[in-house]
Amino acid sequence: MRTTINTMAQEIERKFLTVSEEWKKKVVRATTMKQGYLSSDPAGNTVRVRIAGEAAYLTIKGRSEGFTRPEFEYSIPVEDAYDMIELCKKPLVEKTRYLVSEFGKTWEVDVFDGANEGLVVAEIELESEGEEFTLPGWAGKEVSSDPRYYNSSLIGNPFSRWR
């Protein structure tokens, strides 16, 4: 969920590694995603093309300040997204996103495939950086500030190379 501050769309997100598969008991929905980056600077701006199920989006994200960054997302024709994906840096980021309901919040658990297989990251989007939330028992180490876990970083340094 994005909030609007000073007429600018903002994403406030925290990321955690998972320590178990207990989250699977509370899955609400799953969507297969393929995404690529037309432009990516992990410390700055990114332009992403995402195909999520039968929908597609063009997303522009600005530089993070704390856990907050500007984000603008637009629906685009799926056919255009497939053409744009061909222009993106490789490897693409491939994952299944599971929406998980826990403690009154919706968590997004991304299970990565392809060059990032084995990586599982749980994200929660907040209304403000100071918003309190309960960390589920299946969520472990926070990686919100570690640029290796940015999706845009996974194209240049896939998880499969970390081991």
BELRAZI-V342891 format. One record per residue. N is the residue number from 0. RES is the residue in three letters. PSI is psi as a letter, one per 20 degrees, with the letter a starting at -180 (none if undefined). OMEGA is omega as a letter, one per 30 degrees, with the letter a starting at -180 (NA if undefined). Layout:
N/RES/PSI/OMEGA
N/RES/PSI/OMEGA
This chain:
0/MET/p/l
1/ARG/q/l
2/THR/q/l
3/THR/p/l
4/ILE/p/a
5/ASN/l/l
6/THR/j/l
7/MET/p/l
8/ALA/p/a
9/GLN/q/l
10/GLU/p/l
11/ILE/o/a
12/GLU/q/l
13/ARG/q/a
14/LYS/q/a
15/PHE/q/l
16/LEU/q/l
17/THR/q/a
18/VAL/i/l
19/SER/r/l
20/GLU/j/l
21/GLU/h/l
22/TRP/h/a
23/LYS/h/a
24/LYS/i/a
25/LYS/k/l
26/VAL/p/l
27/VAL/h/a
28/ARG/q/l
29/ALA/q/l
30/THR/p/l
31/THR/p/a
32/MET/q/l
33/LYS/p/a
34/GLN/q/l
35/GLY/r/a
36/TYR/p/l
37/LEU/h/l
38/SER/p/l
39/SER/p/l
40/ASP/o/a
41/PRO/h/l
42/ALA/i/a
43/GLY/c/a
44/ASN/q/l
45/THR/q/l
46/VAL/o/a
47/ARG/q/l
48/VAL/p/a
49/ARG/p/l
50/ILE/o/a
51/ALA/o/a
52/GLY/c/a
53/GLU/j/a
54/ALA/r/l
55/ALA/q/a
56/TYR/q/l
57/LEU/p/a
58/THR/p/l
59/ILE/p/l
60/LYS/q/l
61/GLY/a/a
62/ARG/p/l
63/SER/q/l
64/GLU/o/a
65/GLY/c/l
66/PHE/j/a
67/THR/q/l
68/ARG/q/l
69/PRO/q/l
70/GLU/p/l
71/PHE/p/a
72/GLU/p/a
73/TYR/p/l
74/SER/p/l
75/ILE/q/l
76/PRO/p/a
77/VAL/h/l
78/GLU/g/l
79/ASP/h/a
80/ALA/g/l
81/TYR/h/l
82/ASP/g/l
83/MET/h/l
84/ILE/h/l
85/GLU/h/l
86/LEU/i/a
87/CYS/q/l
88/LYS/q/a
89/LYS/q/g
90/PRO/q/l
91/LEU/q/l
92/VAL/o/l
93/GLU/p/a
94/LYS/r/l
95/THR/p/l
96/ARG/p/l
97/TYR/p/l
98/LEU/p/a
99/VAL/p/l
100/SER/p/a
101/GLU/p/l
102/PHE/k/l
103/GLY/j/l
104/LYS/q/l
105/THR/p/l
106/TRP/q/l
107/GLU/o/l
108/VAL/o/a
109/ASP/o/l
110/VAL/o/a
111/PHE/q/l
112/ASP/a/l
113/GLY/c/a
114/ALA/i/a
115/ASN/j/a
116/GLU/p/a
117/GLY/i/l
118/LEU/p/l
119/VAL/p/a
120/VAL/p/l
121/ALA/p/a
122/GLU/q/l
123/ILE/p/l
124/GLU/p/a
125/LEU/r/l
126/GLU/h/l
127/SER/q/l
128/GLU/h/a
129/GLY/i/a
130/GLU/p/l
131/GLU/q/l
132/PHE/q/l
133/THR/p/l
134/LEU/p/l
135/PRO/q/l
136/GLY/h/a
137/TRP/i/l
138/ALA/p/a
139/GLY/c/a
140/LYS/p/l
141/GLU/p/a
142/VAL/j/a
143/SER/h/a
144/SER/j/a
145/ASP/o/a
146/PRO/i/l
147/ARG/h/a
148/TYR/i/l
149/TYR/p/l
150/ASN/h/a
151/SER/h/l
152/SER/h/a
153/LEU/i/l
154/ILE/h/a
155/GLY/h/a
156/ASN/m/a
157/PRO/q/a
158/PHE/h/a
159/SER/h/l
160/ARG/i/a
161/TRP/h/a
162/ARG/none/NA
